């Protein structure tokens, strides 16, 4: 019965062209759920590739050709070649750093699903915040680190959570092209929520272990003694990434987030 109702809802929200009717969705969904609705149609991957700059297209074409020469039995699809090109660590369309990311990318991440991660996602430890933007209009994902305790949950599980959220955000042209920002709300965080291995794996993932570019890392309301943790974290971050880190009280978010951030 539930499956039938869900199917009816999907059919009822489509226009005659087969695309999602946003006006119908606004009537059916509350504000929170509406934030996850596809508010505009994405350009096709083919159109996005055709719209690349000369430099971007050259990176994409050469990266694809080189990969399929070296690994003819293990190709990626064009969407992933485009993502690796756009999200190359350091700067967009850097073929050398994109190649390194590709070679070290764990293909297991491509198979992560919400259903497989359901228990972890229900913990509300780390999730996207559709509609929230920085002052630079970068989309944001959010974490409550206090909800992760290494003795209770494997590091692999929370890293999979991180990869899944970042990767799904990269499926859309805007975030993939412009990058995304990360807010870590440190309320209620204690040392029981920390381990060196967890911190290292997390920082490596933010810095290029997967094709996703983080443009800002906001550590909000860190405890007074967080300086000792920062001393351990700092060597895990590249000099370039350190410039993206902001340790601020919640009151200062207004200087970094777009108008309306209080609603989130």
N, C-alpha and C positions, 0 to 999 in steps of 0.2 A: 504494500500500500504506500509506504514512504517513497519507494523508488518510483512508483507511478506518479505521485504528486510532484516529485522533483523533475521528472521528465516533462510533465505538463507545464511546469513553471518555465523550463528552458524553452519550450516551444512557444509559450505565450509572450516571451520577452524578445522574440525575433521579429524583425520587420519582414515585409514581403521580399526583400532582397536577401534574406537569410542572415543579416547582421543583427547584432544586439540593439534593441530599441532602448535608448537611455531614458527616455521619458517614462516608459512603462516601468523600468527598473526603479526609478525614483518614487513611484507610487507603491511599489511592492516592498522595497527594502528600507529599513531604518538607517539613520545617518552612519552608524558604525559599519554596517555591512556594505553600504553604498560606496564607502571609501575603497573597497576592493573591486568595484565594478570597472570594466574596460571602458573608460570615458571617451576614448577616441580609437579609431581604427589605425593600426600600425601599418607602416609601409612594408611591403614584402622585402625579404632579404635581398632578392635580386635588385629591387629598386634602391635599397640602401647601398648596395655595392656600386651601382651605377652612379650614385650621387656622391661618392667619395672624391676627395681632392686627388690631384695627380700623385702626391706623395703617399696618401692613404691607399690608393688603388695599387700602386707599385708594391707597397708592403704586403698587401693582401695576396696579390698574384704570385709574388716571389715566395712568400711563406708557404702558400698552398703547394706550389710546384716543388719546392725543396722537400717539404714533408712527404709528399707522395712519391718522390724519387727515392728517398731513404727508407720510407715505410709504406710500400705500395699495398700491402695487405692490411694496413691499419689506418685508413684515411679518416678524416673528420668530415662533417658536412660543412657547407659554406657558412652557415650561421656561426659555427664554432671557429672557423678560420677568421671570420670577421671579428668575433669577440676577442680572440687572442691578439689580433692586430690592434684593435681599439684600446684594449686594456693592458698592453705591454707594460711591465713594471718600469717606473721612471717617467716615461712620457708616452703619449699615444703614438702608434705606428713606428715603434722602435723594433726593427726586425730582430736584432740580436737578443734583446730581453724577451721578446715574444717567443722566440725559438726556445730559450731556456725554460720558460714557463710551460710550453707545450711538452718538452721532453720530460719534465718532472711532474706533469699533471697526472693525478691518480684517476684513471678512467672509471673507477668505482663510483666517483662522485657524480658521474653523468646518470647513474641509475638511482640516485636518491629520490624518494617519493614522500609525500605527506603522510600516506597511509603507513609506510614503514617507520616513520618518525613520529607517529601520532602521540605516543606517550610523552616523548620529550617536548613536542610542540605544545601539548596541553599544560606543561609546567609553566608556560609563559615566561620562559627564561630569556628568549631571544626571538624577535619577530619584526616584520616590517611595520611601518606606520604610514600607510597610504595617505597622501594629502599633505603630510608634514614636509616642509622644505626649509633649507637653510636660506640665508640672505642671498646666497649665490644661486638659489633655486635648485640645489641638489636634493634628491630624495634621501630619506633617512630610514635607517633601521635602528632598533632599540634593544637594549639588554638590561636586565636586572641581575647583575653578577651574584647577588646574595642568594639567588634561587639555585645556584649551582654549587654543590659541595662535592669535591673530588672523591671523598670516601663513600659517597652514596651513588654517584653517577660516573661512568667511565669518561675520560677525556675525549675519547673517540666519538662518543655520543653527542657531546656539546659542539665538537668541531663539525660533525656532520650537520647539526642544526645550523651552525654558522654558514657552512658552505651552501646548504639548501636555500637559505634565505637570500644570500648574496647572489646566487646563481639565478634564482627566479626573478630577482630584480633586474639582472642583466639580460633577460629575455626581451626587454623593451628597449627601443632605440634610444630614448632620452637618457636613462641611467647608464646604458652601455657606452654612449658617446661622451657623456659629461661627468660620470663618476657618481658616487654615493657617499653619504656621511653616516657616521656611527655615533650614537649616544649610549654611554654606559652610566646608568643611574646607580651610584654607589651606596644609596640608602641601605642601612642594616647590614652592610658588608663587613665581614670579620675575617681573620686569618684562616678560619676553618674552610673558607671558600677559595683558598689559594693553594696552588702548587706550582713549582717552577716549571715542570713539564707542561702542564696545562697552559700556563702563561706563554711559554715559548711557542707551542703549537698554534695558539690563538694568534699571536703576533705575526708568525710566519704566514698564516692564512690571510691576514689582512694586507700583507705586503707583497702578494704576487704568487702565492702557491696555487691560486686558481685565477682564471681570467676575469678579474673584477677590480676596478680602481676605487680605492677609498680616498676621498678628498679631504675629509675632516674626521678627527677622532676626539669626541668630547667626553671627558671624564668628569661627571657632574657630582657634586657633593662628596668628594673624597674625604675619608677620615683624616683627622689631624696628623696621624702618624703615617700617612700614605707615602711620605718621602722615602721611607726605607724600602717600600715596594718599588717605587719609581727607580731607585738606584739599581734594582735587579732587572727592571724592564728596559731601561734605557739602552743597554748594550744589545738588546734583542731587536732594536729598531735602527733602520738606516738613518744617516744624518738627514736625508731628505724627508723621511717619514716623520721624524721627530718634530719637524716644523709644522706638521698637521695636527699635533696633539695639543689640546687645550684642557687644563685642569681648572675647573671653575665652579663656583656655587651656582645653584639653580637660578638665582636671581639674575645672573649674567647671561642666561640663555637668550634673553631678549636682544642681545647684541649680535647674536649669531643665527637666530632662527627667523624665518619670514613671519609677517603679521598673521596672527591667529594661532600661533603655536600653543597658546595657553589652552586651547580646546582639546589638546591631545594629552 
